[in-house]
Amino acid sequence: MKLILLCVGNLKAGVEKDLLDQYRTRLSWPSEIKEVVCRKSGTPDQVKIWEGELLLQTIESTSIVIGLDEQGDLLTSVEFAEILNIYRNEGVRSLTFVIGGADGLSNPVRKRCQRLVALGRMTWPHLLVRGLLAEQIYRTQQILAGHPYHRL
């Protein structure tokens, strides 16, 4: 199963990129980062719509999509691992995680998602979410392998 992190914005060198790279290099599953950048300026709602259009154009038509959204399901790491394991066992070839911009995901993107997941109810910088998600995917890999990285 190929994992795609589809994100709004370019991640430049810095602590956020270092965190993402640290966990991505540990993954045994193939992964890819795709970034979209909205070059238009407008109200936050307009920009979110334009970002959403770019995201929808980039999502592979056959990919299962999980959106990172503050209103999404609050899952434990084990529950998150169980979901990814189900997709893997069902033979899903491509799983796309969508991370919106500063104002989140547009409604059309939310509707394209098979599932919405929250990383808690706190607000996180969208550039930092990439590293947090990569860590949870790595944790999932370790949980499914029975490795003690995740202590129950």
LUMGURO-780022 format. One record per residue (C-alpha): x, y, z; residue number from 0; residue in three letters. Coordinates in steps of 0.2 Angstrom, whole numbers, plus 2048, in hexadecimal, padded with zeros to 3 digits. Each point is the difference from the previous one (the first is absolute). Example, Ala and Ser with C-alpha at 12.3 -4.5 7.8 and 13.67 -1.06 7.14 Angstrom:
2
<xx:83E&yy:7EA&zz:827&resi:0&resn:ALA>;
<xx:806&yy:811&zz:7FD&resi:1&resn:SER>;
//
This chain:
152
<xx:800&yy:800&zz:800&resi:0&resn:MET>;
<xx:807&yy:811&zz:7FB&resi:1&resn:LYS>;
<xx:7FE&yy:80E&zz:80C&resi:2&resn:LEU>;
<xx:7FE&yy:812&zz:7F9&resi:3&resn:ILE>;
<xx:800&yy:80F&zz:80B&resi:4&resn:LEU>;
<xx:7F8&yy:80E&zz:7F5&resi:5&resn:LEU>;
<xx:802&yy:810&zz:808&resi:6&resn:CYS>;
<xx:7FD&yy:813&zz:7FD&resi:7&resn:VAL>;
<xx:810&yy:80A&zz:800&resi:8&resn:GLY>;
<xx:812&yy:7FD&zz:7FE&resi:9&resn:ASN>;
<xx:80A&yy:7FA&zz:80E&resi:10&resn:LEU>;
<xx:811&yy:808&zz:801&resi:11&resn:LYS>;
<xx:80F&yy:7FB&zz:80A&resi:12&resn:ALA>;
<xx:7FD&yy:801&zz:812&resi:13&resn:GLY>;
<xx:7FA&yy:7F7&zz:810&resi:14&resn:VAL>;
<xx:7F0&yy:7FB&zz:7F7&resi:15&resn:GLU>;
<xx:809&yy:7F8&zz:7F2&resi:16&resn:LYS>;
<xx:80C&yy:7F8&zz:80B&resi:17&resn:ASP>;
<xx:7F2&yy:7F8&zz:80A&resi:18&resn:LEU>;
<xx:7F8&yy:7FA&zz:7F0&resi:19&resn:LEU>;
<xx:810&yy:7F9&zz:7F9&resi:20&resn:ASP>;
<xx:804&yy:7F7&zz:810&resi:21&resn:GLN>;
<xx:7F1&yy:7F5&zz:800&resi:22&resn:TYR>;
<xx:7FE&yy:7FE&zz:7ED&resi:23&resn:ARG>;
<xx:811&yy:7F8&zz:7FF&resi:24&resn:THR>;
<xx:7FB&yy:7F3&zz:80D&resi:25&resn:ARG>;
<xx:7F1&yy:7FB&zz:7F6&resi:26&resn:LEU>;
<xx:800&yy:7EF&zz:7F7&resi:27&resn:SER>;
<xx:7F1&yy:805&zz:7F6&resi:28&resn:TRP>;
<xx:803&yy:80A&zz:7F0&resi:29&resn:PRO>;
<xx:7FB&yy:812&zz:803&resi:30&resn:SER>;
<xx:7FF&yy:810&zz:7F6&resi:31&resn:GLU>;
<xx:7FE&yy:812&zz:804&resi:32&resn:ILE>;
<xx:7F5&yy:80A&zz:7F4&resi:33&resn:LYS>;
<xx:7FE&yy:813&zz:803&resi:34&resn:GLU>;
<xx:7F5&yy:80D&zz:7F8&resi:35&resn:VAL>;
<xx:801&yy:812&zz:801&resi:36&resn:VAL>;
<xx:7F2&yy:80D&zz:7FD&resi:37&resn:CYS>;
<xx:808&yy:80F&zz:7F9&resi:38&resn:ARG>;
<xx:7F0&yy:80A&zz:801&resi:39&resn:LYS>;
<xx:7FB&yy:80D&zz:80D&resi:40&resn:SER>;
<xx:7EF&yy:803&zz:807&resi:41&resn:GLY>;
<xx:7F6&yy:7FD&zz:810&resi:42&resn:THR>;
<xx:804&yy:7F1&zz:80A&resi:43&resn:PRO>;
<xx:7F0&yy:7F7&zz:7FA&resi:44&resn:ASP>;
<xx:805&yy:804&zz:7EE&resi:45&resn:GLN>;
<xx:812&yy:7F9&zz:802&resi:46&resn:VAL>;
<xx:7F9&yy:7F0&zz:809&resi:47&resn:LYS>;
<xx:7F5&yy:7FD&zz:7F1&resi:48&resn:ILE>;
<xx:80E&yy:803&zz:7F3&resi:49&resn:TRP>;
<xx:80C&yy:7F5&zz:80B&resi:50&resn:GLU>;
<xx:7F2&yy:7F3&zz:800&resi:51&resn:GLY>;
<xx:7FF&yy:800&zz:7ED&resi:52&resn:GLU>;
<xx:813&yy:7FD&zz:7FF&resi:53&resn:LEU>;
<xx:7FF&yy:7F2&zz:80C&resi:54&resn:LEU>;
<xx:7F1&yy:7F7&zz:7F7&resi:55&resn:LEU>;
<xx:80A&yy:802&zz:7EF&resi:56&resn:GLN>;
<xx:80F&yy:7F7&zz:808&resi:57&resn:THR>;
<xx:7F7&yy:7F1&zz:809&resi:58&resn:ILE>;
<xx:802&yy:7F0&zz:7F6&resi:59&resn:GLU>;
<xx:7EE&yy:7FB&zz:7FB&resi:60&resn:SER>;
<xx:802&yy:7EE&zz:808&resi:61&resn:THR>;
<xx:808&yy:806&zz:810&resi:62&resn:SER>;
<xx:7F8&yy:7FE&zz:811&resi:63&resn:ILE>;
<xx:801&yy:811&zz:808&resi:64&resn:VAL>;
<xx:801&yy:805&zz:812&resi:65&resn:ILE>;
<xx:7FF&yy:812&zz:804&resi:66&resn:GLY>;
<xx:808&yy:808&zz:80F&resi:67&resn:LEU>;
<xx:7F3&yy:80B&zz:808&resi:68&resn:ASP>;
<xx:7FD&yy:807&zz:811&resi:69&resn:GLU>;
<xx:7EE&yy:7FA&zz:7FF&resi:70&resn:GLN>;
<xx:805&yy:7EE&zz:7FB&resi:71&resn:GLY>;
<xx:800&yy:7F0&zz:80B&resi:72&resn:ASP>;
<xx:80B&yy:800&zz:80F&resi:73&resn:LEU>;
<xx:809&yy:7F0&zz:800&resi:74&resn:LEU>;
<xx:80D&yy:7F7&zz:80A&resi:75&resn:THR>;
<xx:810&yy:7FB&zz:7F8&resi:76&resn:SER>;
<xx:7FA&yy:7EE&zz:801&resi:77&resn:VAL>;
<xx:7EF&yy:804&zz:7F8&resi:78&resn:GLU>;
<xx:809&yy:80A&zz:7F2&resi:79&resn:PHE>;
<xx:80C&yy:7F1&zz:7FD&resi:80&resn:ALA>;
<xx:7F0&yy:7F4&zz:7FF&resi:81&resn:GLU>;
<xx:7F9&yy:80C&zz:7F2&resi:82&resn:ILE>;
<xx:810&yy:7FF&zz:7F6&resi:83&resn:LEU>;
<xx:801&yy:7EE&zz:803&resi:84&resn:ASN>;
<xx:7EF&yy:7FD&zz:7F9&resi:85&resn:ILE>;
<xx:804&yy:80A&zz:7F0&resi:86&resn:TYR>;
<xx:810&yy:7F7&zz:7FE&resi:87&resn:ARG>;
<xx:7F7&yy:7EF&zz:802&resi:88&resn:ASN>;
<xx:7F3&yy:805&zz:7F4&resi:89&resn:GLU>;
<xx:80D&yy:803&zz:7F3&resi:90&resn:GLY>;
<xx:7FF&yy:813&zz:7FF&resi:91&resn:VAL>;
<xx:80E&yy:805&zz:7F4&resi:92&resn:ARG>;
<xx:800&yy:813&zz:804&resi:93&resn:SER>;
<xx:7FC&yy:809&zz:810&resi:94&resn:LEU>;
<xx:800&yy:813&zz:800&resi:95&resn:THR>;
<xx:801&yy:80A&zz:80F&resi:96&resn:PHE>;
<xx:7FA&yy:812&zz:7FD&resi:97&resn:VAL>;
<xx:806&yy:80F&zz:80A&resi:98&resn:ILE>;
<xx:7F8&yy:810&zz:7FC&resi:99&resn:GLY>;
<xx:807&yy:812&zz:802&resi:100&resn:GLY>;
<xx:7FF&yy:80C&zz:80F&resi:101&resn:ALA>;
<xx:7ED&yy:800&zz:7FF&resi:102&resn:ASP>;
<xx:7FD&yy:7ED&zz:7FD&resi:103&resn:GLY>;
<xx:7F8&yy:7F6&zz:7F3&resi:104&resn:LEU>;
<xx:7F2&yy:806&zz:7F5&resi:105&resn:SER>;
<xx:7EF&yy:7F7&zz:800&resi:106&resn:ASN>;
<xx:803&yy:7F8&zz:7EF&resi:107&resn:PRO>;
<xx:810&yy:7F9&zz:806&resi:108&resn:VAL>;
<xx:7F8&yy:7FA&zz:810&resi:109&resn:ARG>;
<xx:7F3&yy:7F7&zz:7F6&resi:110&resn:LYS>;
<xx:80D&yy:7F7&zz:7F5&resi:111&resn:ARG>;
<xx:807&yy:7F9&zz:810&resi:112&resn:CYS>;
<xx:7FB&yy:7EE&zz:806&resi:113&resn:GLN>;
<xx:805&yy:805&zz:811&resi:114&resn:ARG>;
<xx:804&yy:810&zz:80A&resi:115&resn:LEU>;
<xx:80D&yy:7FF&zz:80E&resi:116&resn:VAL>;
<xx:805&yy:80D&zz:80D&resi:117&resn:ALA>;
<xx:810&yy:800&zz:809&resi:118&resn:LEU>;
<xx:7F7&yy:807&zz:80F&resi:119&resn:GLY>;
<xx:7F5&yy:80F&zz:803&resi:120&resn:ARG>;
<xx:80F&yy:80C&zz:802&resi:121&resn:MET>;
<xx:805&yy:80A&zz:7F0&resi:122&resn:THR>;
<xx:810&yy:7FB&zz:7F9&resi:123&resn:TRP>;
<xx:80A&yy:80A&zz:7F2&resi:124&resn:PRO>;
<xx:7FD&yy:7F7&zz:7F0&resi:125&resn:HIS>;
<xx:812&yy:7FE&zz:7FC&resi:126&resn:LEU>;
<xx:803&yy:7F7&zz:811&resi:127&resn:LEU>;
<xx:7F2&yy:7F4&zz:7FD&resi:128&resn:VAL>;
<xx:80A&yy:7F7&zz:7F2&resi:129&resn:ARG>;
<xx:80D&yy:7FB&zz:80D&resi:130&resn:GLY>;
<xx:7F3&yy:7FB&zz:80D&resi:131&resn:LEU>;
<xx:7F7&yy:7F6&zz:7F3&resi:132&resn:LEU>;
<xx:810&yy:7F7&zz:7FA&resi:133&resn:ALA>;
<xx:804&yy:7FC&zz:812&resi:134&resn:GLU>;
<xx:7EF&yy:7F8&zz:802&resi:135&resn:GLN>;
<xx:802&yy:7F6&zz:7F0&resi:136&resn:ILE>;
<xx:811&yy:7FA&zz:806&resi:137&resn:TYR>;
<xx:7F7&yy:7FB&zz:811&resi:138&resn:ARG>;
<xx:7F3&yy:7F7&zz:7F6&resi:139&resn:THR>;
<xx:80E&yy:7F6&zz:7F7&resi:140&resn:GLN>;
<xx:808&yy:7FC&zz:811&resi:141&resn:GLN>;
<xx:7EF&yy:7FB&zz:808&resi:142&resn:ILE>;
<xx:7FC&yy:7F4&zz:7F2&resi:143&resn:LEU>;
<xx:811&yy:7F9&zz:801&resi:144&resn:ALA>;
<xx:7FE&yy:7FD&zz:812&resi:145&resn:GLY>;
<xx:80F&yy:80B&zz:804&resi:146&resn:HIS>;
<xx:801&yy:808&zz:811&resi:147&resn:PRO>;
<xx:802&yy:811&zz:7F9&resi:148&resn:TYR>;
<xx:7EE&yy:803&zz:805&resi:149&resn:HIS>;
<xx:7FD&yy:7FB&zz:812&resi:150&resn:ARG>;
<xx:7EE&yy:7FB&zz:804&resi:151&resn:LEU>;
//
